[in-house]
Amino acid sequence: MSRSLWIALVALAACKPSAPAAPAEPLAGPVTLHIAALNDFHGSIYEIPVKGDPAHALGGLPWVAAAMSELRAEHPDLILLDAGDSFQGSWPVNNTQGMAQIEAYNYLGVDVTEVGNHDFDYGGVEGGDPVRGALYRAVATANYPFVVSNIQRADTGERWEEGGIRPWVMVERGGVKLAVTGVITQDTPQTTHASHVADLRFASPAESVRALIPEMKAAGAHAIAVLAHLEGECQPPPGFAEPSTDCAVDGELGAFLAALPPEVDLVLGGHAHTLIANRIGGALVVESRAKGQMIGRVDLVVGPEGVDREASAILPFWVLSHDAVEPGCTGGDFPLDARDLGGRTVAPDPTAVAMVKAMEDQAGTLCEQVGCSTQALGRARVGESAVGDLFSDALLAVYPQADLAVANAGGLRADLPAGPLLKEHLHAVMPFDNEVMLVEMTGAQVELLLQIGSSGSHGQMNLANGSYVFDPTAVGGRDLDGDGAVAEWETDRLCEARVGGAALDPDRRYKVVVTDFLFKGGDHLGPAFEGATVLDEGMLAREALMKYVAGQEWCLGERAPVMDPAAPRIAEGSCAQ
């Protein structure tokens, strides 16, 4: 794309119709807004196999599109809202820096999306903004607006509205005006590439929404919805069972809901990939897992006196479960016959099937086999996992002279199947464009890295040629960022650590393999790398994983376990012992 065309597209996005300046006419009678909700789609154009049941799958663009057609046949005025992180996932989406996802959402008829932390991941584009050009190009191309209200320019404190991104928009159906705004996690600098948001400040979500309410009301809003891309969950039942309606939401989202202005009628959550269906402070609160595996649904009843919260309802989630039919790398055709889709007989959308095929043709194939595994390999956010150990071993193999390799569990996004391992399987494990780095740091710095990594804030640190013990019940810690409080990521749960079988020496200097995401402050690890020396920068992390698997003489697990229970790398214990 030429720079002039890119600038023209951004300018066009900025000139989309603004919110009306005059209040709306009072409603004559009640009107029901039928709302469908997605969040954390993460480029999931492909169906996702059900763990432990490979004959069945969840989601996939052809099925999400078919479900939306079904819902619109029932309610032609349906509103489709998305709570952020639509980017960063499948190869066709990543290969186009999110443009394939924009095409998918344009086809689904999304009305509004929120800017999520991973929507900053792709960075700049040639001929466009060198820092956030991919996001701005996506906004300019989308048929729907991107909103966020709690991002400010760090230099001036002014509300950030660059690239056509807006603090809020108005959606109208049947004479009802629904104001839709969004808020993003304040941890965004730790959950995307820090350099992509270095000039931005992430303000209080609740205060930002409260400041907008007079503006939205003055423009005639009959109801207000917030797309809240914030960390927090309420420990719903496992799987896709209907969630409890009275569980307390924790974390960032819980704090936001506790301070929720009474004018807010609906909150659609994202970021935690959890399941929520609550009434909190009078507002309806919904979060629908992730990756298009289910659709949240809300009926918001609006009358002459405003939203009738008693008549409004959270409807049952539509779990998009179906037979596993996607041909993948087999080269077969996608079957188009109708079949059960979460309790309804539905045929996959043929246009969406063709779209996915065209996206694959543009991106190129990842169907080449690079290795094999004797068993399925899983990942875990807390504790040791086979995928975590495999990935850490792959990083260490890039720099075999290193003393230790460290990888964050949160960056590992897929399990691996038994049998042949294709490039697409390994790409799914590490979809991010993270680079491998070799750094030199003191044992004290390594200890701090493992302390932050075992705090429970972002999942565990996986290791190669090292081990550690942590106490999940430990409390307290150090105020590492000097803000006067000990946050979750500053909690010290680390009991002991070893490198190469020997106790970690705080005064020794170690060569450590990490990704650039961690080195640049991701997952709050900035303090651990202060003063560390960069020795070398290597290949992309997923290329390291592919090279390592391809270099194995035997299938993974055939001669030695990928995760050896006799030599644990991560263990729970009590620091008091």
N, C-alpha and C positions, 0 to 999 in steps of 0.2 A: 504494500500500500504506500503510495507517495505521501510525503509530508503534507502537501497541500490538501489532498483528499482527506487525510486523517484530521487535519485542523477543521475542515469543513464539516466533517461528521460530528466532531465534538461541539462545534458551534451550533449545529442543528439540534443536538441533544439539549444544549443549554437553552434553546429557544422553544422547547416544548411548552404547551400551554401551562401557565401558572395557576395557582389556586384562585378561585373566584374571590372577589373583594367584598361582595355583599352577602349578608346572611341569607340562608335559604328560607323559603316560605314555610310556615308551619304545616305539618302533615295533617291530612284530613282523617286518616285512620292508620291502624297498624300495618306495617310492611315488614316482611321477613327477608333479611339478607341471608342468602345461602352461601356459606363460605367453605372452601376447601383449602387445606393447609399442607404445605411441604416444608421441609427444612433439611439442610445438610445433604443435598442431593449428590454432591461430590462427583459430578460427571458420570453418574451411574447409568449409562445407556445400556449396559448389559444386565441380564438377570443375575441374581446372586444365589448360589447353591445353598440350600438349607443344611446347616452343619449337622452331620450324622444321618442325613437323609438325602443322598445325592439324586434321587428320583424326583425331588421337588425343589422349587426355586422361589425366589421372591423378587418382585419388581422387574426392572428392565423397561426401557423407553417404550417398546411396542405395547406393553401391558399398562403402563401409566397413562399413555395416550388413549388407549381403549377405555380405561376406567374414567378418564375425564370426559370422554364422549358420552358415556353412560350417565354420568352425573349431570351433564349439560342437557341431555335429552329429558331428564326429569325437571331440571331448573335451568332454563336458557339464560337466566340472568346471574348464573353462578359467578362468584368472585374467587379467584385463585391467588393466594398469597404465599410467599416463600420467605422463610426466616434466615436466609443467608448460607454461605458456603456452597454455592452451586458449583464452583470450580474445584479442580484438583482431584483427579481420580483416574478414570480410564485413559488409555493411551490416545485414542482419537481426540479427546478433549484436551489433554495436556499438550499434544503435538501441535494443536492450533492455538495454544495459549487461551483456551476458554471459548473460542469462537464457535466450536461445535456445540458447546453447551448453550450458547445464546440461540443458535438455530433450533435446538431441542425445546428450549423454553418458549421461544416465539411460537413454535408449533403447538405446544401445550396450552398456549393462551394465558400465560402468567400475567396477572394484573400489576403486582408490585413485588419486588424483592428487596431484601435488606443486604447491606454490605457486610459480609462475614470476614473473619480474620484471614481465611485462606483465599479470599478473593483478591488479596494483595500479592499473592505468592509469585505470580508470573513476571512481575517487574516491568521493565521498559520494552519498547518495540522500536524497530528500526524506522526512522523517519518520524517518530512520535516522542512523547515524553519518555526520558531515559529511566525514570524511576517507577512510574505507575501507568505507562502508556498502554499496557495490555488491558488494564481495568478500564481506562478511559475509552479505548477503542470498543470494548464490549458494551459499555454504557451507550455509546453513540449508535451501535448497531442494534441494540435490543429494542423491541417494540413495547417494552414496559419500563417503568422507571426504577432506579436504584435509590434507596433512601437510607440515611443514617443521620442522627441528630446530635450525637455526643462526641464528635471528632472536631477538634479545634486546631488552628494553626499554632504551632509552638511559639512562633516569634511574636505574634500579635494577640493571641487568644481569641481571634475571631472564628466564627463557625466555618468549618471547612465545607465548601460547596463547589469544588473543582470538578472539571471533566463532565459536567452535566448531572452530578450526584446532588440530590436534594434532601433537605431535612424532613420533608413530609410531602404527601400528595393527597389529593381528594379523589376518591372513587365513588361514582354515583350509580345507583340502581333504583328504579322505581320511585324517583323523587327523593330518595334517601341519600344523604351525603355522609360517607364514611371517610374520616381523616385517618391516614395511615402513616405512621412514623416508624423509625427504627432506632435501636441502640445496639452497640457492639461491645464485646468484652474489653475491659480495660487492660487485660493481659495480651492484647493484640501484638505489642512489640516482642513478646516472648513466644508467640505462637504463629508468627510468620517471619520472613526475613526482616530483621530489625532495620536494615538500611532502606527498606521500601517505605517505612513509616517514621523515619528518624525526625522528620520535620513536623510531625503531627503529635497532638496531645489527646489523650482519651479521657474525657471528663466523666463526671458522675452520671450514670444513666438516668436515675430518678430525677435529679435536678435538671437535666437537659430536657426531659419530657415535660416536666412541670413548667419550664420556661416557655415551651411551645404552645401550651394549652390555650392561652388567650388568643394567640394568632390563629389557631385552628378553629376555635369557637367563633371568632370574628368573621371568619370566612364561611360560616354557616354549617359547620359540622354538626350533624345529628348524633353521631357516635364516633368514638375514637378507638383505634386499634394500634397496638405496639408490636412490632416484630423485634423480639428480644433475643439477640444472639449472645447469650450469657451463660457462663458455667453454672451448673446447679441441677440437682435431681432430687427425687423423693423416694428412691429405692422402690421402684415399681416391681411387680411380679416378674419373674424371668420370662423370656420369649415375648409373645405378643398377646398375652392375656390382657383383658381389660384392666386398666390400672385402678388402684384405690382412689376414691374421690376425696379423701381427707388426709392424705399424707403431707407432711410438711416439707416444702422445697428448701434445700440448703444452698450454700454457696452464693455466688454473685446474683443468680436469678432470685434466690430466696430473699436476699437483702433488697433487691429491686422491688419485689412484690410487697415486702413489708412497708416500703416507703411509697407505694403506688398512689398517685393522685386519684381521688375518687372519680374524676371525670373519665378515667380510662375504663372502657367496657370490655376489651378483649386483648389478651396477650398471647401471641404465638411464639413459643420458644424455639431455640436452636442452640447448637454448639456442643451440648452434652450427649447428643444421640440417645436421649432417654424417652420415656413415655409418661406424659402428664395429662391428666384430664380433671382439673380442679376448679372450684369456685373459691377465689381468694379475694377478700375485701370487696366482694360484690362483682368482681370481674371474672370472666371465664378465661381459664388458662389451659393451653393445649400445647403439647410437643409430641411429634410423630416419629420417634426413632430417627432414621436417616436413610439415605440412598434410595429413596423412592420405594421402599419396601411396604409402606402403608400411607394412607391418606387420612389426615385429620379432617373432621367435619363439624361445623358449628352453624346453628340457626340463631341469628341475632334478630330479635323482634324489636322494631323501632316504631313508636307511636307518637301522638301529639305531645306527650309529656317526656319524650326521650326514650331511652332503651328500657324495655320491660324485662328486667333481669330474671324475674320469675318465669316468664314465658319463654325466654331464650334458653337454649339447650346445647350441650355438647353431645353430638351424636356418636354412635359406635364407630371406632376406627375401621376403615376398610383395609384389611390386610391383604396385599396383592400376592397371595400364594397361589401357585399353579404347578402343573407338571413341568419338569425341566425340559425345555424344547429347543433352546438356542443351539444351533449346530456348532458354533465356535469354530475351532480349527479343523473340524472334520470335513468341511467343504460342502456339507449338505444344504438343503433348502430349509428355510424357517417355515414350519407348518402354520398355516393360517386358519385352521379349523377352530371353531368355538370349543371352549372347555371351561372347567370350573376355575373361577378367579375369586378366591376368597368368599365363596358362597353364592356367586352369581355366574351364570353361563355367559361368557364373553369371548369374542374372537380378538386376537391381537390386531393392532392397527397396521394395515399393510403399508400405509405411507411412512409410518415410523420405522417399519422393518427396512424399507428402501433407504430411508435416511441413514440408518445405522450402517448399512452396507456401503453407502456413498462416503460416509465418514471414514470407514475402514480403508476404502480404496485410496482416499486422499492421504491418510496417515501412514499407510504401509503396514505390512503384516508383522505380527509378533508371534507367529505360529511355529517358529523354529524351535526344535527340541534342543535343550542345552544340558539336560541331566535327567536324573530319576530319583525317586525316593521309595523306600520299602514300606513306608507308612505315612499317613497324614501328619503334618507338622503344624502345631498350633502356636499362637502367640498369646501373651498375657500382659495386661497393663500393670499388674502387681505380681511380683514374683518372677522366677525364672521360667523361660519358655524355650521350646525347640527352635522356633523362628528367631527369637532374640539371640540365642547362642549361635545359630548359623550365620546370622547377619554380622554379629561381632567378630566371628572367626573370619568372615570374608573381608572385613575392614583390616584386621591384623595382617591378612595375607598380602595386602597392598604394600605394607611396610613391615616385612618380617623382622627387621632389626629393632622394632619398637618393643617396649616393655609391656604395653597394655593397650587394649582397644576398648572404647566406650561408645555405646549407642543408646539412644532414648527409645523406650518402648512405644511412646506415643507416635513415633514416626513410622512404625510398622503397621501397614494397613490391611493385610490379608493373611490368611492361613495358606498353607501349601497342601496340595492333594497327594495321595499315594499314586505311584506310577510315574509316567513321563512328566517331566517338568519343562514347560515351554517358557519362552521369553515373556509371554503375557502373564504367566503365573508370577514370575519374579518381579516384573514391573508393578504388578498389583501390590506386592509386599512393600515396595519402596517407589511410589509414584512421584515423589518430590525430586526436584533437580538439585539435590544436595551434593556437595563435593566432599571428597575425602581429604583430610589434612593431617599432617604430622606436626605435632607441637612438642616443645620441651617445657616442663613445668615441675615445680617442687612437689614433694610428697604431701606437704601441707595443702597445696592447691588441689591435688588429687583427692585428698580427704574431704575438702570443702565441696568438690564436684560431686562426690558420692553422697555427702550429707544432703545437699540440695536434691540430688537425684533419688534419694530414698525417703524424702519428706512426705511423699504421697500427693504432692501437688500436681504433678504431670505424669505419673507413672514411674516405674523403676528405670534405673540405668542398667543396661545389659553389658556384660564384660566378656572379653577374651583374654586369657592368661592372668586372670585375677578373680577375686571373690570378696564378698562382704556379708556381714550379718547386720540385720536391722531389727529394731523393736517397733512394731506397728502401734503399740500402745503408748509409746513415749510422748511426752509433751514438753513444751518449752523449747527455747533455742536462742539464737542471737539476732539482733536487729541489724541485718547485713546492709540494708539500703538506707539506714539512718532516718526512717520516717517516724520513729518513736513507738513502733509496734512490731510484734513478731508475727508475721503472716504465716500462712500454711507452708509456703515454700521455704521459710526460714526455720521450720521445726527441725530439731536435731534428733533423728531416730537411728543414726549410724552407731553401731556398737564396735565393730572392728573391720579392718580391711586388709587384704593381702594381695601382693603382686608377685607372680611367678612362684607362689608357695611361701614367700617370706612376708613377714609383717611389714606393712607400709611404713617407710621411714620418712618422717616429715621433712628432714633436711636433705634427703637425696634428690637428685634431679632425674626425672623419668621422661622417656620419650613415649608419647601417648597419641594414638590415632583417634580422631574424632571427625564429625562432619562440620562443615562450615556453619550450619544452622546452630549447632551448640556453641561453637567457638565465638560466634557473633552475638551471643547472649540469649539464644532461644531457651525456653523452659527455665528462665530466671538464672541461667548459669553464668551470666556475665562476671559476677564477683570471683568465680573460681578461675577464670582465665586472665585476670588482671596481672600483667607482667609476664605472661607466658610468651615464649618465643616460637614463631612459626618457622619450621625447618623446611617444609615442602608442602605443596598442594597438588593433589593427584586427580584421578578420574572421578566421574559421577559415582555416587554410592551404589546406585542400582547396577551400573556397569561392573563395579567390583563384585557385587553379589552374583551376577551372571557369569563372570570370569571364574569365580571360585567354584561355583557349582559345575561349570563345564570342565574344570580341571580335575574333578574327582575321578579316580580310577574305577570306583565302584559306586553303585547307587547309595544315596544317603541312607545311613542306618544299616547297611548290609554288613560291614565289618566292625563298626563301632557305633554306639548310640549318638545321635546328634546332641541330645541332652543327657549327660551321664549322671544317673542318680547317685552313683558312688562318689562323685566329685562335684557337689553342688557349687554353683557360682554365686547364687543368692540364697540366703537362708534367713528365716525368722528366728529371733531369740530374745533374750532379755538382757538389756545392757547392765542391769543391776547385778547379774550373776558374776 
